[in-house]
């Protein structure tokens, strides 16, 4: 009986020593983790005060306003409201992903331009030289002015397309394709102007 009690008490001593060791080890890792956590958060805080933000924009913090002039069209074809919906999508995107205020004129940055292409092209020819698919391609010429940094100004085209089956007419596919094309064009323009990609 006595031997069993001694063995049990020795086991308890060993267990207590071990748990004490684990506690000090956990404390050491916890304090290291806390230091890393605080350092990481401080770094993010200091970066957000500068030129970068969590949305990926690299806009100068002095840029507070944007003007998006209504785009025009010089392309034949397309829905009647194409330029209006494109302009509104641009405004909404900048409002959602930046802290800039959209103003009707004299913004710190200005976007304007025109839709220069609205083209249906045959692609993916079959063995009988007929198009298996058609492609709707929209091209937008964009002028960007940055009053805070004129080296960022540009005037360039942006294009994007969507394919649709050759057995469908453009009228059948337009309502599905045009919003996707516009969304990608808006993203490309945003990346060029606000994310500097």
LINFEN-V713028 format. One record per pair of residues at least 6 apart in sequence whose C-alpha atoms are under 7 Angstrom apart, sorted by the first residue. I is the first residue (numbers start at 1). GAP is how many residues later the second one is. Records with the same first field share a line. If there is no record, write none. Layout:
# LINFEN-V713028
I->GAP ; GAP
This chain:
# LINFEN-V713028
50->11
51->7 ; 8 ; 9 ; 10
52->6
55->42
56->139
57->137 ; 138
58->136 ; 137 ; 138
59->135
63->45
64->36 ; 37 ; 44
65->35 ; 36 ; 37 ; 38 ; 42 ; 43 ; 44
66->34 ; 35 ; 36 ; 37 ; 41 ; 42 ; 43 ; 44
67->35 ; 36 ; 37 ; 38 ; 39 ; 40 ; 42 ; 43 ; 44
68->19 ; 23 ; 42 ; 43 ; 44
69->42 ; 43
70->14 ; 17 ; 42
71->12 ; 16 ; 41 ; 42 ; 43
72->11 ; 41 ; 42 ; 43
73->10 ; 41 ; 42 ; 43
74->40 ; 41 ; 42
75->40 ; 41 ; 42 ; 43
76->42
77->41
78->40
86->96
90->96
91->11
95->6 ; 7
108->38 ; 39 ; 40
109->36 ; 37 ; 38
110->34 ; 35 ; 36
111->31 ; 32 ; 33 ; 34
112->30 ; 31 ; 32
113->28 ; 29 ; 30
114->26 ; 27 ; 28
115->24 ; 25 ; 26
116->23 ; 24 ; 25
117->21 ; 22 ; 23
118->19 ; 20 ; 21
119->17 ; 18 ; 19
120->14 ; 15 ; 16 ; 17
121->13 ; 14 ; 15
122->9 ; 11 ; 12 ; 13
123->8 ; 9 ; 10 ; 11 ; 12
124->7 ; 8 ; 9
125->6 ; 7
126->6
131->35
132->33 ; 34
133->30 ; 31 ; 32 ; 33
134->29 ; 30 ; 31 ; 32
135->26 ; 27 ; 28 ; 29
136->25 ; 26 ; 27
137->22 ; 23 ; 24 ; 25
138->21 ; 22 ; 23
139->18 ; 19 ; 20 ; 21
140->17 ; 18 ; 19
141->15 ; 16 ; 17
142->13 ; 14 ; 15
143->11 ; 12 ; 13
144->9 ; 10 ; 11
145->8 ; 9
146->6 ; 7
158->27
159->26
160->21 ; 25
161->20
162->15 ; 19
164->9
191->6
